[in-house]
Amino acid sequence: MRFALMTKDKPDALQTRMDNREAHLAYINETGVVEMAGPVLDDNGQMCGSLIVLEVADLAAAQAWADNDPYAKAGLFEAVTLRAWKKVIG
């Protein structure tokens, strides 16, 4: 089942994101459940959030993945939304 994890960073948190980026990318690679992912950009082209599509068994597995993301553990996010997602194109 696919889930879209959409996050918004706390204000002025770019350094927190950069400090934890390597661990976040390693987590994505190690877990093997991310179908696609990338940062959301602000009007200046700076990273300010994330959009991650997970392929996992259920909502509990998606929530566990989100909770263990190094970005989440570092307190980067102001808001997090996790929703079931249906792939139609691509």
DOFIBA-44955 format. One line per field, with one value per atom (N, C-alpha, C, O): residue number from 1; atom name; x, y, z. Coordinates in steps of 0.001 Angstrom, whole numbers, plus 500000, padded with zeros to 6 digits. Example, Ala and Ser with C-alpha at 12.3 -4.5 7.8 and 13.67 -1.06 7.14 Angstrom:
# residues 2
n	(1|1|1|1|2|2|2|2) .
atom	(N|CA|C|O|N|CA|C|O) .
px	(513190|512300|513200|514236|512850|513670|512900|513409) .
py	(494310|495500|496700|496681|497750|498940|500030|501138) .
pz	(507800|507800|507800|508465|507080|507140|507870|508039) .
# end
This chain:
# residues 90
n	(1|1|1|1|2|2|2|2|3|3|3|3|4|4|4|4|5|5|5|5|6|6|6|6|7|7|7|7|8|8|8|8|9|9|9|9|10|10|10|10|11|11|11|11|12|12|12|12|13|13|13|13|14|14|14|14|15|15|15|15|16|16|16|16|17|17|17|17|18|18|18|18|19|19|19|19|20|20|20|20|21|21|21|21|22|22|22|22|23|23|23|23|24|24|24|24|25|25|25|25|26|26|26|26|27|27|27|27|28|28|28|28|29|29|29|29|30|30|30|30|31|31|31|31|32|32|32|32|33|33|33|33|34|34|34|34|35|35|35|35|36|36|36|36|37|37|37|37|38|38|38|38|39|39|39|39|40|40|40|40|41|41|41|41|42|42|42|42|43|43|43|43|44|44|44|44|45|45|45|45|46|46|46|46|47|47|47|47|48|48|48|48|49|49|49|49|50|50|50|50|51|51|51|51|52|52|52|52|53|53|53|53|54|54|54|54|55|55|55|55|56|56|56|56|57|57|57|57|58|58|58|58|59|59|59|59|60|60|60|60|61|61|61|61|62|62|62|62|63|63|63|63|64|64|64|64|65|65|65|65|66|66|66|66|67|67|67|67|68|68|68|68|69|69|69|69|70|70|70|70|71|71|71|71|72|72|72|72|73|73|73|73|74|74|74|74|75|75|75|75|76|76|76|76|77|77|77|77|78|78|78|78|79|79|79|79|80|80|80|80|81|81|81|81|82|82|82|82|83|83|83|83|84|84|84|84|85|85|85|85|86|86|86|86|87|87|87|87|88|88|88|88|89|89|89|89|90|90|90|90) .
atom	(N|CA|C|O|N|CA|C|O|N|CA|C|O|N|CA|C|O|N|CA|C|O|N|CA|C|O|N|CA|C|O|N|CA|C|O|N|CA|C|O|N|CA|C|O|N|CA|C|O|N|CA|C|O|N|CA|C|O|N|CA|C|O|N|CA|C|O|N|CA|C|O|N|CA|C|O|N|CA|C|O|N|CA|C|O|N|CA|C|O|N|CA|C|O|N|CA|C|O|N|CA|C|O|N|CA|C|O|N|CA|C|O|N|CA|C|O|N|CA|C|O|N|CA|C|O|N|CA|C|O|N|CA|C|O|N|CA|C|O|N|CA|C|O|N|CA|C|O|N|CA|C|O|N|CA|C|O|N|CA|C|O|N|CA|C|O|N|CA|C|O|N|CA|C|O|N|CA|C|O|N|CA|C|O|N|CA|C|O|N|CA|C|O|N|CA|C|O|N|CA|C|O|N|CA|C|O|N|CA|C|O|N|CA|C|O|N|CA|C|O|N|CA|C|O|N|CA|C|O|N|CA|C|O|N|CA|C|O|N|CA|C|O|N|CA|C|O|N|CA|C|O|N|CA|C|O|N|CA|C|O|N|CA|C|O|N|CA|C|O|N|CA|C|O|N|CA|C|O|N|CA|C|O|N|CA|C|O|N|CA|C|O|N|CA|C|O|N|CA|C|O|N|CA|C|O|N|CA|C|O|N|CA|C|O|N|CA|C|O|N|CA|C|O|N|CA|C|O|N|CA|C|O|N|CA|C|O|N|CA|C|O|N|CA|C|O|N|CA|C|O|N|CA|C|O|N|CA|C|O|N|CA|C|O|N|CA|C|O|N|CA|C|O|N|CA|C|O|N|CA|C|O|N|CA|C|O|N|CA|C|O|N|CA|C|O|N|CA|C|O|N|CA|C|O) .
px	(500851|500000|500900|501934|500489|501289|500732|499522|501663|501316|502172|503359|501560|502278|502560|501649|503830|504283|504658|505607|503905|504127|504496|503773|505620|506086|506365|506664|506264|506624|507643|507397|508788|509824|509420|508628|509971|509815|510497|511412|510065|510718|512217|512629|512993|514441|515141|516074|514693|515243|516128|516424|516555|517367|518646|519068|519260|520492|520237|521048|519112|518743|518588|519051|517941|517777|519139|519387|520011|521326|522166|522874|522089|522852|522430|523231|521181|520648|520382|519854|520738|520427|521102|520462|522365|523080|522416|522232|522061|521400|520013|519601|519300|517978|518072|517293|519019|519182|519632|519207|520478|520902|519705|519558|518859|517649|516746|516226|516565|515764|516337|515606|517636|518283|518242|518007|518465|518535|517181|517108|516115|514810|514161|513391|514458|513965|512464|511927|511773|510334|509925|508736|510898|510600|510558|511552|509396|509224|509750|510373|509498|510031|510026|509246|510913|511013|511751|512512|511511|512247|511804|510748|512626|512280|511246|511175|510463|509578|510400|511164|510240|511040|510191|509023|510799|510118|510299|510865|509818|509888|511312|511542|512272|513677|514458|515676|513755|514411|515092|515861|514821|515410|514490|513267|515078|514299|513525|514078|512237|511393|510414|509518|510568|509680|510032|511018|509219|509475|508185|507121|508289|507226|507847|508756|507352|507914|506773|505785|506909|505920|506500|507549|505789|506214|505387|504189|506005|505308|505486|506531|504432|504481|503173|502228|503125|501964|500701|499602|500861|499677|500062|501234|499056|499282|500231|501049|500141|501028|502487|503361|502750|504116|504591|505750|503706|504055|504365|505326|503546|503763|505075|505808|505366|506623|507811|508804|507717|508806|508992|510113|507884|507946|508534|509339|508139|508614|510112|510770|510652|512062|512967|514181|512393|513182|514084|513605|515371|516268|515805|516054|515144|514605|513579|513606|512680|511666|512323|511955|513288|513981|514735|514937|515155|515870|514919|515365|513603|512631|512496|512137|512778|512766|511376|511239|510351|509059|508114|507983|507462|506382|505057|504195|504913|503674|504000|504914|503237|503401|502013|501122|501844|500607|500965|501902|500229|500463|499106|498164|499022|497767|497994|499046|497005|497030|497066|496444|497801|497990|497852|498362|497164|496964|497739|497531|498628|499399|498510|497904|498432|497627|498510|498296|499489|500374|501820|502179|502646|504079|504559|505751) .
py	(498829|500000|501238|501270|502244|503469|504546|504680|505304|506435|507626|507482|508810|510053|510691|510957|510924|511619|513027|513223|514006|515401|516176|516148|516859|517570|519031|519403|519843|521254|521500|521183|522067|522349|523505|524368|523505|524648|525857|525687|527075|528265|528287|527895|528746|528917|527617|527639|526486|525182|524568|523374|525368|524812|524166|523129|524753|524166|522809|521893|522681|521375|520348|519214|520740|519851|519447|518265|520408|520118|519244|518347|519501|518719|517249|516383|516966|515604|514974|513865|515661|515202|513865|512974|513720|512480|511281|510232|511437|510349|510063|508906|511108|510948|510162|509235|510525|509826|508386|507495|508152|506783|505960|504796|506560|505878|505480|504365|506387|506085|504876|503948|504890|503795|502483|501429|502532|501320|500641|499413|501424|500841|500208|499257|500719|500124|500230|499459|501153|501282|502598|502854|503426|504714|504552|504184|504832|504729|505973|505877|507124|508386|509399|509298|510376|511370|512597|512534|513701|514916|516042|515974|517088|518230|519133|519228|519779|520855|522136|522317|523018|524242|525480|525539|526469|527737|528625|528188|529856|530768|531126|531594|530912|531200|529957|530010|528844|527611|526863|525935|527251|526585|525461|525584|524373|523256|523700|524342|523348|523760|522675|522931|521476|520369|519178|519200|518139|516912|516316|516498|515596|514752|513387|513249|512381|511026|510047|510054|509204|508157|506838|506385|506235|504978|503823|503977|502685|501442|500504|499875|500424|499635|498868|499057|498009|497135|497885|497551|498904|499573|500908|501285|501617|502936|502861|503761|501821|501688|501607|502197|500885|500780|502123|502494|502846|504171|505127|505894|505077|505951|505606|506500|504333|503913|504402|504861|504309|504796|506299|506772|507043|508493|508865|509791|508157|508450|508201|508850|507262|506909|507628|507423|508463|509268|510203|510873|510251|511156|512614|513322|513070|514436|514592|515578|513625|513684|513630|514382|512744|512619|513888|514167|514664|515921|517082|518190|516832|517883|518899|520050|518492|519406|519915|521056|519105|519405|520206|519963|521170|521927|521184|521213|520524|519803|518555|518553|517492|516222|515696|515636|515317|514695|513363|513276|512337|510993|510490|510333|510240|509827|508659|508559|507780|506754|507462|508510|506885|507522|506489|505376|506845|505959|506476|507606|505656|506008|505830|504775|506860|506816|506938|506231|507822|508065|507899|508286|507320|507243|505904|505729) .
pz	(500000|500000|500000|500666|499247|499171|500104|500288|500683|501534|501149|500859|501146|500912|502269|503053|502519|503721|503290|502531|503781|503419|504682|505678|504623|505806|505503|504368|506531|506462|507562|508726|507195|508182|509092|508711|510286|511185|510540|509735|510883|510336|510680|511772|509738|509928|510334|511137|509782|510165|509081|509133|508100|507015|507548|507036|508552|509093|509740|509610|510435|511008|509900|510027|508819|507666|507114|506878|506911|506331|507268|506810|508557|509534|509570|509921|509209|509286|507922|507846|506861|505501|505169|504610|505503|505195|505881|505262|507152|507887|507310|507228|506913|506308|505002|504778|504144|502868|503072|502336|504052|504369|504847|504472|505666|506164|504999|504963|504055|502872|502140|501793|501908|501181|501949|501358|503243|504060|504245|504308|504331|504621|503394|503526|502216|500984|500737|499942|501389|501214|500549|500362|500195|499580|498067|497440|497490|496043|495336|494279|495917|495399|496531|497478|496410|497475|496970|496004|497635|497327|498227|498856|498285|499122|498453|497227|499276|498845|498945|499893|497968|497927|498182|497798|498839|499050|497802|496800|497877|496728|496332|495217|497231|496952|496532|496364|496364|495956|497089|496840|498327|499489|499966|499898|500448|500975|502217|503111|502259|503391|503809|504613|503281|503600|502731|501994|502824|502068|501556|502149|500440|499934|499686|498868|500395|500322|500094|500828|499076|498819|499314|498856|500263|500883|500345|500105|500156|499807|500994|501160|501824|503060|503235|502469|504237|504442|504857|504414|505712|506257|506877|506898|507381|507978|509167|509355|509960|511121|510680|511314|509608|509094|508542|508724|507874|507356|508502|508437|509553|510705|511409|511834|511530|512156|511344|511909|510023|509169|509390|509581|509362|509547|510910|511007|511945|513301|513456|514270|512676|512792|511800|511808|510954|510024|510843|511758|510525|511254|511272|512248|510225|510238|511356|512093|511483|512538|513916|514818|514069|515360|515734|516916|514725|514971|515256|515553|515166|515438|514315|514564|513083|511943|511583|511142|511761|511162|512050|513250|511409|512029|511854|512732|510714|510410|509603|508778|509853|509146|508789|509636|507528|507061|506432|505638|506781|506240|505735|506511|504426|503815|502858|502228|502755|501721|500375|500202|499413|498119|497026|497153|495948|494810|493619|493177|493099|491901|490677|490492|489843|488643|487395|486410|487438|486298|486752|487865|485880|486145|486603|486855) .
# end
